[in-house]
Amino acid sequence: MAQARVDAARRRFLRHGADAVGAGVVRPEVVASWERAAGVDTARLGAAFTGLDGPAPARVAAAERVLDAVHGRHPDLTASVLVVDRDGVVRARRDADPALAEILDAVCLAPGYRHAEEVVGTTAAALALHEGHALVVEGPEHLHPELAVLAAAAAPVGRDGEPADLALVLVRHAAEGAARDLPLARVLAGEVVDRDGADRRERVLAVHEALAATATGAPWAVATDGEDVLLGPGARRLPPADQQALADLALAGLALEHPAEPYVVDLPSGGAAEVAVREVRHGERVVGCAVGAGPAVDDQGRREAEARRRQGSHVAPTARRDFAAALRGDAGDREHAEARVRANRDLLTPSLRARQELAAHLAGRRHQVLVGEAGVGKRTMAVQAFGRLHGDGGVTVVDVDTGDTTDDGARAAEPLARLVARPPNRPYLVVLRGLQAVAPLAARRLDEALRLLLARAGGVVVVACLDTTAVDAGRPYGLLLRHFHETVRVPALRHRTDELADLALSVLRSLSGGRSLRLSHQVIRVLEGYAWPGNINELEDVLRYVVARKPVGVVQAPDLPALCFASRAPRLTMLETAQADAIIQALYEARGNRYQAAAMLGIARSSLYRKIDAFGISYIA
């Protein structure tokens, strides 16, 4: 009878509002949740798949280990156990009853789906995180009819006095009730907190030990676990700008691949440092990064060589060059040669440079604009780099391009307004997509929302994605450029032949669903020879075509669509011309020795061979 009264009260609320619920029928916190979720579409379930590729709290890994063991420790437990984050995304789920698992899949209560209060209405996880204590939501207390078949007990995962970022939820069928699961939910939430605290202490201890070990062999030592940066005694005596530069290297080393051998970097104070970067591991996991640095040998010579490189490394020659000059030089030209290697490495690997710049800007909390053709993976690059730097951070992706030129920007400004009303207490990334198509009225509304957000939320970093090859301040989005500090250009896929094979294999694994499907060497060569005007989106379409026609085995060239064999226009872009020019010069100076030319350019031999074939460079002896 009680459930029937609650169901009747819910129906009255949907028709007439909160005043029609009646006193004493529904708990006040549930009615308050109904009011917060009054705009939810109850005719359909709006839970959407957002994926798990964003940054997850550090506690998620600890929570998953608790979930892995819960049904083994409690063999009589038939409820499903879930972990839900503050944004309503289901991060993990463990089932004991196949029938219940089928019901949860039917209502999209599965990992990667978002069940926030403003999307599906009242849930136990949303209510527990909002109220700050464990509670139960049963049957018709769910505002959405699709969820009325469930009963759930949820407990926030967090220590006393700190806001919780996860909720641990035990779900049953509504006929069984969930009140008996409330004590277990509290116990499991406490176990997650304890396990996360132990992991945190182990990570910090490993980073401190790595810092001490690095300081014994290097004058300047810096270490980080992605959240805090530790400086050794020598590094603390450096100027603040140099300390920040070494800290950026440590954070970038945690997020990106780094050279195995020591290398030389320029310091803001004007000197140069020889830097060695290494990972900090605890067991099988990477928990931090340590940087050992010291003054570079012959610092004056390196500064002069770097000045020469900056003056003309990317400027086309104005006179005929003597390609054999380096062969007649003496040992004093080595510094110049090393500086040119660094310049060539930046020129020939523009994608790596873009990722390094992006990671350094995110580490310094500098807002930036990512410029590049549509489909080059700007949003994915930003989210992944932020996730590596801030494991407990949050991400909000705002689609500015609504396709409506009369849009006033209210839909795009709404997520920013929520962050202003409730500033996050953890690092947070806001990604603005499709900024190039924003309408004038929407640009003004977004400008006001960004101004309030950046004034009130100090831990928020904003990244704007422009699907253009150049920034035009005369367009409506020019009004928003004053909020951004840096501009990073993300190269098109045709300029990323070095990583095309890895990208194709990664996309193929995601599309094949675990089936045994591989790319032959001939297929990779064909993919590297195609211009990819549609960038990564077109690569995904091509591999989706392949997977649909070849479920298992080795993909051969005939399995590719005909468009991959279309001839490229012989005219090279400005970037391709500069790259080909650098390769030709290196081959002349090395007298056709490709091994030596690759070393001079600072790239792998396989990369040099691919670029020689792509640019049609003839043999040089």
DRENDRENBA-364623 format. One record per residue (C-alpha): residue number from 1; y, z, x. Coordinates in nm, 3 decimals. Each point is the difference from the previous one (the first is absolute). Layout:
BEGIN
PT|volum|Y|Z|X
PT|NUM|Y|Z|X
...
! end
This chain:
BEGIN
PT|volum|Y|Z|X
PT|1|0.000|0.000|0.000
PT|2|0.243|0.082|0.285
PT|3|-0.051|-0.344|0.151
PT|4|0.071|-0.161|-0.336
PT|5|0.328|0.192|-0.033
PT|6|0.105|-0.109|0.350
PT|7|-0.086|-0.361|-0.080
PT|8|0.202|0.017|-0.319
PT|9|0.293|0.152|0.187
PT|10|-0.017|-0.276|0.260
PT|11|0.011|-0.265|-0.272
PT|12|0.299|0.170|-0.163
PT|13|0.174|0.007|0.338
PT|14|-0.055|-0.372|0.050
PT|15|0.144|-0.078|-0.344
PT|16|0.281|0.252|-0.038
PT|17|0.063|0.169|0.337
PT|18|-0.032|0.354|0.137
PT|19|0.151|0.172|-0.305
PT|20|-0.300|-0.105|-0.209
PT|21|-0.263|0.158|0.228
PT|22|0.015|0.345|-0.153
PT|23|0.002|0.340|0.163
PT|24|-0.313|0.153|0.152
PT|25|-0.219|-0.309|-0.029
PT|26|0.055|-0.149|0.349
PT|27|0.087|0.184|0.320
PT|28|0.371|-0.024|0.096
PT|29|-0.075|-0.158|0.339
PT|30|-0.203|-0.274|-0.170
PT|31|0.280|-0.072|-0.249
PT|32|0.246|-0.016|0.289
PT|33|-0.228|-0.253|0.171
PT|34|-0.016|-0.204|-0.321
PT|35|0.379|-0.010|-0.008
PT|36|0.022|-0.112|0.365
PT|37|-0.250|-0.278|-0.076
PT|38|0.151|-0.104|-0.334
PT|39|0.056|-0.358|0.118
PT|40|-0.367|-0.068|0.084
PT|41|-0.157|-0.296|-0.177
PT|42|-0.292|0.155|-0.191
PT|43|-0.125|-0.338|-0.123
PT|44|-0.137|-0.086|0.344
PT|45|-0.089|0.185|0.316
PT|46|0.268|-0.078|0.257
PT|47|-0.184|0.133|0.306
PT|48|0.044|-0.259|0.274
PT|49|-0.179|-0.041|0.332
PT|50|0.238|0.084|0.285
PT|51|-0.259|0.027|0.277
PT|52|-0.053|0.257|0.272
PT|53|0.169|-0.188|0.286
PT|54|0.315|0.214|-0.012
PT|55|0.046|0.316|0.205
PT|56|-0.224|0.279|-0.125
PT|57|0.066|0.370|0.052
PT|58|-0.183|0.156|0.292
PT|59|-0.173|0.220|-0.254
PT|60|-0.175|-0.296|-0.160
PT|61|-0.249|-0.021|0.286
PT|62|-0.069|0.373|-0.030
PT|63|-0.034|-0.033|-0.379
PT|64|-0.251|-0.283|0.037
PT|65|-0.220|0.213|0.224
PT|66|0.009|0.279|-0.259
PT|67|-0.091|-0.251|-0.273
PT|68|-0.289|-0.136|0.206
PT|69|-0.164|0.342|0.006
PT|70|0.082|0.135|-0.346
PT|71|-0.294|-0.143|-0.195
PT|72|-0.242|0.098|0.275
PT|73|0.123|0.360|-0.012
PT|74|0.008|0.002|-0.382
PT|75|-0.302|-0.206|-0.110
PT|76|0.047|0.102|-0.365
PT|77|0.355|-0.137|-0.011
PT|78|0.007|-0.313|-0.218
PT|79|0.378|-0.044|0.001
PT|80|0.170|-0.267|0.208
PT|81|0.238|0.130|0.268
PT|82|0.323|-0.187|0.079
PT|83|0.300|0.027|0.231
PT|84|0.331|-0.124|-0.147
PT|85|0.329|-0.016|0.192
PT|86|0.349|0.081|-0.126
PT|87|0.063|-0.364|-0.091
PT|88|-0.301|0.007|-0.232
PT|89|-0.221|-0.222|0.219
PT|90|-0.369|0.096|0.006
PT|91|-0.078|0.035|0.370
PT|92|-0.372|0.093|-0.018
PT|93|-0.274|0.061|-0.255
PT|94|-0.356|0.133|0.018
PT|95|-0.240|-0.030|-0.296
PT|96|-0.320|0.177|-0.100
PT|97|-0.061|-0.151|-0.346
PT|98|-0.027|-0.384|-0.016
PT|99|0.093|-0.001|-0.370
PT|100|0.320|0.195|0.066
PT|101|0.080|-0.226|0.295
PT|102|-0.027|-0.301|-0.231
PT|103|0.248|0.159|-0.241
PT|104|0.245|0.077|0.283
PT|105|-0.022|-0.359|0.124
PT|106|0.068|-0.125|-0.353
PT|107|0.328|0.197|-0.019
PT|108|0.093|-0.100|0.360
PT|109|-0.021|0.358|0.129
PT|110|-0.125|-0.135|0.332
PT|111|0.126|0.000|0.360
PT|112|0.307|-0.217|0.044
PT|113|0.116|0.016|-0.364
PT|114|0.323|0.177|-0.094
PT|115|-0.019|0.254|-0.283
PT|116|0.352|0.138|0.017
PT|117|0.153|0.181|-0.294
PT|118|0.247|-0.281|-0.069
PT|119|-0.287|-0.254|0.001
PT|120|-0.285|0.154|-0.201
PT|121|0.158|0.317|-0.139
PT|122|-0.134|0.352|0.035
PT|123|-0.279|0.065|0.252
PT|124|-0.130|0.321|0.153
PT|125|0.105|-0.111|0.350
PT|126|0.358|-0.086|-0.101
PT|127|0.034|0.324|-0.196
PT|128|-0.140|0.216|0.282
PT|129|0.234|-0.155|0.257
PT|130|0.298|0.037|-0.233
PT|131|-0.073|0.360|-0.102
PT|132|-0.122|0.109|0.344
PT|133|-0.319|0.176|-0.113
PT|134|-0.350|-0.082|-0.119
PT|135|-0.055|-0.094|-0.363
PT|136|-0.220|-0.194|-0.241
PT|137|0.071|-0.306|-0.217
PT|138|-0.268|-0.072|-0.259
PT|139|-0.064|-0.291|-0.233
PT|140|0.294|-0.075|-0.231
PT|141|0.243|0.194|0.222
PT|142|0.015|-0.325|0.195
PT|143|0.287|-0.200|-0.148
PT|144|-0.176|-0.335|0.052
PT|145|-0.288|-0.065|-0.246
PT|146|-0.212|-0.164|0.271
PT|147|-0.013|0.330|0.192
PT|148|-0.084|0.218|-0.300
PT|149|-0.372|-0.035|0.084
PT|150|0.050|0.211|0.316
PT|151|0.053|0.365|0.084
PT|152|0.133|0.096|0.342
PT|153|0.079|0.311|0.204
PT|154|0.252|-0.048|0.283
PT|155|0.137|0.222|0.275
PT|156|0.289|-0.085|0.235
PT|157|-0.089|-0.022|0.369
PT|158|0.259|0.199|0.190
PT|159|0.077|0.341|0.141
PT|160|0.207|0.254|-0.186
PT|161|0.369|-0.075|0.023
PT|162|-0.035|-0.367|0.095
PT|163|-0.007|-0.301|-0.235
PT|164|-0.342|-0.157|-0.046
PT|165|-0.049|-0.366|0.082
PT|166|-0.356|-0.032|-0.136
PT|167|-0.196|0.120|-0.300
PT|168|-0.373|0.066|-0.007
PT|169|-0.145|-0.094|-0.340
PT|170|-0.340|0.062|-0.163
PT|171|-0.063|-0.239|-0.292
PT|172|-0.259|0.020|-0.276
PT|173|-0.058|-0.157|-0.339
PT|174|0.222|0.156|-0.265
PT|175|-0.306|0.126|-0.190
PT|176|-0.095|0.226|0.295
PT|177|0.343|0.155|0.059
PT|178|0.156|0.074|0.338
PT|179|0.113|0.363|-0.024
PT|180|-0.308|0.121|0.189
PT|181|0.094|-0.225|0.296
PT|182|0.341|0.161|0.054
PT|183|-0.119|0.267|0.252
PT|184|-0.193|-0.259|0.200
PT|185|0.306|-0.228|0.009
PT|186|0.208|0.285|0.147
PT|187|-0.270|0.076|0.259
PT|188|-0.033|-0.364|0.108
PT|189|0.378|-0.040|0.024
PT|190|0.010|0.305|0.228
PT|191|-0.279|-0.147|0.215
PT|192|0.201|-0.320|0.042
PT|193|0.304|0.200|0.114
PT|194|-0.207|0.202|0.247
PT|195|-0.174|-0.307|0.142
PT|196|0.332|-0.183|0.032
PT|197|0.152|0.298|0.181
PT|198|-0.290|0.011|0.244
PT|199|0.030|-0.374|0.064
PT|200|0.373|0.040|0.053
PT|201|-0.051|0.276|0.258
PT|202|-0.257|-0.210|0.184
PT|203|0.234|-0.302|0.004
PT|204|0.293|0.204|0.131
PT|205|-0.216|0.161|0.268
PT|206|-0.130|-0.340|0.113
PT|207|0.356|-0.139|0.023
PT|208|0.120|0.305|0.197
PT|209|-0.291|-0.035|0.242
PT|210|0.074|-0.371|0.043
PT|211|0.366|0.078|0.070
PT|212|-0.096|0.255|0.268
PT|213|-0.246|-0.242|0.161
PT|214|0.257|-0.281|-0.001
PT|215|0.271|0.223|0.149
PT|216|-0.218|0.073|0.305
PT|217|-0.005|-0.368|0.099
PT|218|0.334|-0.133|-0.122
PT|219|0.359|0.127|0.039
PT|220|0.076|-0.061|-0.368
PT|221|-0.257|0.077|-0.269
PT|222|0.032|-0.051|-0.376
PT|223|-0.267|0.049|-0.268
PT|224|-0.005|-0.027|-0.379
PT|225|-0.239|0.044|-0.290
PT|226|0.204|-0.232|-0.225
PT|227|0.207|0.283|-0.147
PT|228|0.137|0.204|0.291
PT|229|0.101|-0.122|0.347
PT|230|-0.063|0.228|0.300
PT|231|0.189|-0.039|0.329
PT|232|-0.122|0.116|0.339
PT|233|0.227|0.194|0.241
PT|234|0.110|-0.314|0.185
PT|235|0.071|-0.200|-0.316
PT|236|0.220|0.281|-0.135
PT|237|0.237|-0.051|0.296
PT|238|0.056|-0.369|-0.090
PT|239|0.304|-0.116|-0.198
PT|240|-0.055|0.018|-0.380
PT|241|-0.001|-0.380|-0.031
PT|242|-0.279|-0.030|0.259
PT|243|-0.196|0.276|-0.173
PT|244|0.029|-0.192|-0.327
PT|245|-0.115|-0.322|0.168
PT|246|-0.314|0.169|0.138
PT|247|-0.064|0.167|-0.337
PT|248|0.024|-0.342|-0.169
PT|249|-0.256|-0.135|0.246
PT|250|-0.236|0.286|-0.084
PT|251|0.037|-0.054|-0.375
PT|252|-0.037|-0.378|0.038
PT|253|-0.308|0.057|0.218
PT|254|-0.154|0.204|-0.280
PT|255|0.067|-0.274|-0.255
PT|256|-0.064|-0.312|0.212
PT|257|-0.224|-0.124|0.273
PT|258|0.135|0.071|0.348
PT|259|-0.069|-0.149|0.345
PT|260|-0.286|0.158|0.190
PT|261|0.191|-0.020|0.330
PT|262|0.335|0.165|0.083
PT|263|0.304|-0.214|-0.072
PT|264|0.376|0.017|0.058
PT|265|0.261|0.064|-0.272
PT|266|0.377|0.024|0.013
PT|267|0.166|0.333|-0.079
PT|268|0.329|0.029|-0.194
PT|269|0.157|0.181|0.296
PT|270|-0.031|-0.320|0.206
PT|271|-0.310|0.078|0.204
PT|272|-0.358|-0.117|-0.032
PT|273|-0.315|0.203|-0.052
PT|274|-0.363|-0.075|0.073
PT|275|-0.191|0.106|-0.310
PT|276|-0.369|0.067|-0.069
PT|277|-0.110|0.053|-0.362
PT|278|-0.332|0.150|-0.106
PT|279|-0.156|0.114|-0.324
PT|280|-0.071|0.365|-0.073
PT|281|-0.341|0.043|-0.164
PT|282|-0.171|0.290|-0.165
PT|283|-0.365|-0.088|-0.043
PT|284|-0.014|-0.352|-0.141
PT|285|0.352|0.004|-0.144
PT|286|0.331|-0.103|0.156
PT|287|0.233|0.295|-0.064
PT|288|0.299|-0.085|0.217
PT|289|0.148|-0.191|0.290
PT|290|0.117|0.113|0.345
PT|291|0.248|-0.183|0.223
PT|292|0.028|0.064|0.373
PT|293|0.304|-0.153|0.170
PT|294|0.191|0.009|0.324
PT|295|0.279|-0.189|0.176
PT|296|-0.096|-0.359|0.075
PT|297|-0.027|-0.102|0.364
PT|298|0.306|-0.190|0.133
PT|299|0.205|0.088|-0.306
PT|300|0.307|-0.191|0.123
PT|301|-0.196|-0.320|0.046
PT|302|-0.155|0.033|-0.345
PT|303|0.342|0.048|-0.161
PT|304|0.127|-0.316|0.167
PT|305|-0.309|-0.195|-0.104
PT|306|0.032|0.129|-0.355
PT|307|0.366|-0.101|-0.007
PT|308|-0.097|-0.353|0.105
PT|309|-0.269|-0.010|-0.267
PT|310|0.236|0.115|-0.275
PT|311|0.258|-0.252|0.107
PT|312|-0.215|-0.308|-0.034
PT|313|-0.355|0.068|-0.115
PT|314|0.048|-0.155|-0.344
PT|315|0.268|-0.257|0.086
PT|316|-0.098|-0.363|0.051
PT|317|0.058|-0.124|0.358
PT|318|0.315|-0.202|0.058
PT|319|-0.118|-0.161|0.326
PT|320|-0.321|-0.144|0.134
PT|321|-0.233|0.274|0.118
PT|322|-0.193|0.009|0.324
PT|323|-0.350|0.096|-0.114
PT|324|-0.119|0.051|0.359
PT|325|0.281|0.239|0.096
PT|326|-0.217|0.306|-0.053
PT|327|-0.262|-0.142|0.236
PT|328|0.254|-0.008|0.283
PT|329|0.144|0.342|-0.073
PT|330|-0.065|0.323|0.185
PT|331|-0.121|0.341|-0.110
PT|332|0.348|0.087|-0.127
PT|333|-0.052|-0.219|-0.305
PT|334|-0.281|0.217|-0.138
PT|335|0.240|0.209|-0.208
PT|336|0.143|-0.312|-0.156
PT|337|-0.351|-0.128|-0.069
PT|338|-0.101|0.328|-0.167
PT|339|0.312|-0.007|-0.217
PT|340|-0.083|-0.356|-0.101
PT|341|-0.355|0.108|-0.093
PT|342|0.145|0.256|-0.239
PT|343|0.235|-0.262|-0.147
PT|344|-0.286|-0.249|-0.042
PT|345|-0.219|0.265|-0.162
PT|346|0.272|0.066|-0.259
PT|347|0.044|-0.374|-0.053
PT|348|-0.370|-0.083|-0.037
PT|349|-0.097|0.303|-0.214
PT|350|0.283|0.030|-0.256
PT|351|-0.222|0.181|-0.252
PT|352|-0.078|0.283|0.243
PT|353|0.370|0.035|0.078
PT|354|0.082|0.017|-0.373
PT|355|-0.261|0.275|-0.055
PT|356|0.128|0.200|0.297
PT|357|0.361|-0.023|-0.121
PT|358|-0.104|0.094|-0.354
PT|359|-0.196|0.305|0.120
PT|360|0.285|0.118|0.225
PT|361|0.256|-0.031|-0.282
PT|362|-0.225|0.186|-0.244
PT|363|-0.057|0.275|0.256
PT|364|0.377|0.037|0.039
PT|365|0.053|0.003|-0.381
PT|366|0.217|-0.311|0.023
PT|367|0.023|-0.216|-0.311
PT|368|-0.080|-0.364|0.068
PT|369|-0.025|-0.348|-0.148
PT|370|-0.316|-0.206|0.057
PT|371|0.083|-0.371|0.004
PT|372|-0.263|-0.272|-0.017
PT|373|-0.159|-0.269|-0.211
PT|374|-0.171|0.099|-0.323
PT|375|-0.356|0.123|0.042
PT|376|0.013|0.104|0.367
PT|377|-0.103|0.360|-0.081
PT|378|0.332|0.181|0.035
PT|379|-0.082|0.268|-0.260
PT|380|-0.350|0.058|0.137
PT|381|0.132|0.025|0.355
PT|382|0.261|0.260|-0.102
PT|383|-0.242|0.211|-0.207
PT|384|-0.271|0.001|0.269
PT|385|0.244|0.088|0.281
PT|386|0.147|0.283|-0.209
PT|387|-0.347|0.127|-0.087
PT|388|-0.099|0.022|0.367
PT|389|0.320|0.188|0.086
PT|390|0.003|0.237|-0.297
PT|391|-0.347|0.072|-0.131
PT|392|0.131|0.230|-0.273
PT|393|0.285|-0.229|-0.107
PT|394|0.054|-0.169|-0.334
PT|395|0.081|-0.362|-0.085
PT|396|0.181|-0.163|-0.291
PT|397|0.010|-0.381|-0.023
PT|398|0.281|-0.133|-0.221
PT|399|-0.014|-0.361|-0.121
PT|400|0.365|-0.104|-0.011
PT|401|-0.076|-0.360|-0.100
PT|402|-0.065|0.019|-0.376
PT|403|0.042|-0.374|-0.057
PT|404|0.287|0.066|-0.240
PT|405|0.349|-0.098|0.121
PT|406|0.157|0.219|-0.270
PT|407|-0.187|0.312|0.113
PT|408|0.235|0.295|0.049
PT|409|-0.229|0.166|0.257
PT|410|-0.094|0.297|-0.221
PT|411|-0.373|-0.055|0.052
PT|412|0.033|-0.022|0.378
PT|413|0.240|0.296|0.021
PT|414|-0.225|0.228|-0.208
PT|415|-0.242|0.096|0.285
PT|416|0.299|0.072|0.224
PT|417|0.155|0.218|-0.269
PT|418|-0.321|0.202|-0.024
PT|419|0.010|0.064|0.374
PT|420|0.364|0.108|-0.029
PT|421|-0.085|0.242|-0.280
PT|422|-0.297|0.140|0.191
PT|423|0.051|-0.059|0.376
PT|424|-0.335|-0.009|0.184
PT|425|-0.084|0.284|0.236
PT|426|-0.195|-0.229|0.232
PT|427|0.072|-0.329|0.180
PT|428|0.041|-0.275|-0.257
PT|429|0.022|-0.379|0.020
PT|430|0.174|-0.219|-0.258
PT|431|-0.076|-0.373|0.023
PT|432|0.231|-0.242|-0.185
PT|433|-0.184|-0.329|-0.064
PT|434|0.160|-0.332|-0.095
PT|435|0.352|0.109|0.090
PT|436|0.109|-0.363|0.054
PT|437|-0.018|-0.071|-0.376
PT|438|0.198|0.302|-0.122
PT|439|0.268|-0.078|-0.259
PT|440|0.364|0.112|0.055
PT|441|-0.009|0.269|-0.271
PT|442|-0.334|0.130|0.124
PT|443|0.132|0.006|0.357
PT|444|0.287|0.228|-0.103
PT|445|-0.237|0.236|-0.182
PT|446|-0.239|0.008|0.296
PT|447|0.292|0.062|0.237
PT|448|0.099|0.310|-0.197
PT|449|-0.360|0.123|-0.021
PT|450|-0.051|-0.046|0.376
PT|451|0.325|0.179|0.078
PT|452|-0.106|0.305|-0.202
PT|453|-0.355|-0.006|0.137
PT|454|0.100|-0.017|0.366
PT|455|0.264|0.271|-0.051
PT|456|-0.236|0.249|-0.165
PT|457|-0.344|-0.077|0.148
PT|458|0.008|0.032|0.378
PT|459|-0.371|-0.074|0.055
PT|460|0.002|-0.339|-0.174
PT|461|-0.017|-0.326|0.200
PT|462|0.084|-0.327|-0.180
PT|463|-0.142|-0.338|0.102
PT|464|0.124|-0.315|-0.175
PT|465|-0.207|-0.320|0.003
PT|466|0.188|-0.332|-0.001
PT|467|-0.209|-0.312|-0.061
PT|468|0.244|-0.212|0.200
PT|469|0.026|-0.121|0.359
PT|470|0.363|0.114|0.041
PT|471|0.221|0.272|-0.144
PT|472|0.289|-0.129|-0.213
PT|473|0.254|0.274|-0.066
PT|474|0.167|-0.223|-0.259
PT|475|-0.293|0.034|-0.241
PT|476|-0.009|0.286|-0.256
PT|477|-0.232|0.205|0.224
PT|478|0.276|0.001|0.263
PT|479|0.150|0.296|-0.187
PT|480|-0.307|0.208|0.100
PT|481|-0.004|-0.088|0.370
PT|482|0.241|0.282|0.085
PT|483|-0.280|0.250|-0.064
PT|484|-0.226|-0.145|0.272
PT|485|0.017|0.057|0.376
PT|486|-0.240|-0.258|0.143
PT|487|-0.136|-0.350|-0.066
PT|488|-0.356|-0.095|0.103
PT|489|-0.120|-0.359|-0.023
PT|490|-0.368|-0.039|-0.094
PT|491|-0.137|-0.333|0.127
PT|492|-0.184|-0.245|-0.222
PT|493|-0.377|-0.027|0.021
PT|494|0.018|-0.328|0.196
PT|495|0.165|0.195|0.286
PT|496|-0.275|0.265|0.004
PT|497|-0.298|-0.199|0.127
PT|498|-0.102|0.290|0.226
PT|499|-0.081|0.219|-0.298
PT|500|-0.100|-0.268|-0.250
PT|501|-0.372|0.049|0.066
PT|502|0.024|0.377|-0.053
PT|503|0.208|-0.048|-0.315
PT|504|-0.249|-0.250|-0.140
PT|505|-0.296|0.231|0.070
PT|506|0.181|0.296|-0.160
PT|507|0.081|-0.200|-0.314
PT|508|-0.355|-0.137|-0.012
PT|509|-0.150|0.351|0.013
PT|510|0.222|0.114|-0.286
PT|511|-0.097|-0.301|-0.214
PT|512|-0.373|-0.014|0.076
PT|513|-0.077|0.346|-0.140
PT|514|-0.221|0.108|0.289
PT|515|-0.207|-0.317|0.011
PT|516|-0.101|-0.149|0.336
PT|517|0.253|-0.279|0.043
PT|518|0.142|-0.114|0.336
PT|519|0.235|-0.269|0.129
PT|520|-0.123|-0.248|0.259
PT|521|0.205|-0.088|0.308
PT|522|0.064|-0.347|-0.141
PT|523|0.148|0.150|-0.318
PT|524|0.229|0.228|0.200
PT|525|0.125|-0.300|0.200
PT|526|0.070|-0.190|-0.323
PT|527|0.189|0.299|-0.144
PT|528|0.204|0.034|0.319
PT|529|0.094|-0.370|-0.017
PT|530|0.132|0.016|-0.357
PT|531|0.373|0.061|-0.064
PT|532|-0.047|0.259|-0.285
PT|533|0.316|-0.070|-0.200
PT|534|-0.111|0.267|-0.247
PT|535|-0.066|0.256|0.276
PT|536|-0.244|0.286|-0.070
PT|537|-0.008|-0.070|-0.374
PT|538|-0.128|-0.350|0.073
PT|539|-0.254|0.140|0.249
PT|540|-0.132|0.231|-0.273
PT|541|-0.027|-0.293|-0.244
PT|542|-0.193|-0.209|0.255
PT|543|-0.246|0.281|0.077
PT|544|-0.039|0.078|-0.371
PT|545|-0.098|-0.366|-0.046
PT|546|-0.254|0.036|0.283
PT|547|-0.152|0.324|-0.135
PT|548|-0.042|-0.151|-0.348
PT|549|-0.204|-0.289|0.143
PT|550|-0.186|0.170|0.286
PT|551|-0.105|0.357|-0.088
PT|552|-0.185|0.076|0.328
PT|553|-0.055|-0.145|0.345
PT|554|0.223|-0.162|0.260
PT|555|0.298|-0.195|-0.132
PT|556|0.013|-0.347|0.155
PT|557|0.284|-0.253|0.008
PT|558|-0.133|-0.203|-0.302
PT|559|0.025|0.317|-0.213
PT|560|0.380|0.003|0.033
PT|561|0.224|-0.177|-0.255
PT|562|0.143|-0.339|0.091
PT|563|0.354|0.133|0.043
PT|564|-0.102|0.184|0.320
PT|565|-0.061|-0.336|0.168
PT|566|0.341|-0.142|-0.088
PT|567|0.181|-0.124|0.309
PT|568|0.297|0.201|0.118
PT|569|0.339|-0.156|0.048
PT|570|0.046|-0.071|0.373
PT|571|0.348|0.151|0.005
PT|572|0.002|0.354|0.140
PT|573|0.223|0.280|-0.122
PT|574|0.254|0.164|0.230
PT|575|-0.237|0.291|0.067
PT|576|-0.295|-0.233|0.070
PT|577|0.218|-0.207|0.233
PT|578|0.102|0.311|0.197
PT|579|-0.363|0.115|0.021
PT|580|-0.122|-0.343|0.116
PT|581|0.280|-0.013|0.257
PT|582|-0.103|0.338|0.146
PT|583|-0.366|-0.106|0.018
PT|584|0.084|-0.330|0.174
PT|585|0.212|0.180|0.259
PT|586|-0.277|0.253|0.070
PT|587|-0.260|-0.276|0.039
PT|588|0.222|-0.187|0.246
PT|589|0.060|0.313|0.207
PT|590|-0.373|0.084|-0.005
PT|591|-0.090|-0.364|0.093
PT|592|-0.209|-0.032|-0.313
PT|593|-0.194|0.327|0.052
PT|594|-0.021|0.130|-0.357
PT|595|-0.127|0.342|0.106
PT|596|0.305|0.050|0.221
PT|597|0.232|-0.150|-0.264
PT|598|-0.127|0.246|-0.262
PT|599|0.067|0.290|0.241
PT|600|0.351|-0.132|0.064
PT|601|0.065|-0.022|-0.374
PT|602|-0.148|0.345|-0.068
PT|603|-0.248|-0.125|-0.265
PT|604|-0.378|-0.039|-0.020
PT|605|-0.164|-0.320|0.121
PT|606|-0.144|-0.063|-0.348
PT|607|0.353|0.016|-0.145
PT|608|0.123|-0.246|0.262
PT|609|-0.284|-0.245|-0.078
PT|610|0.074|0.015|-0.373
PT|611|0.370|-0.065|0.049
PT|612|-0.065|-0.289|0.242
PT|613|-0.221|-0.166|-0.264
PT|614|0.244|0.078|-0.284
PT|615|0.302|-0.145|0.185
PT|616|-0.191|-0.297|0.142
PT|617|0.085|0.080|0.362
PT|618|-0.172|-0.236|0.245
PT|619|-0.177|0.117|0.316
PT|620|0.244|0.090|0.276
PT|621|-0.123|-0.013|0.360
! end
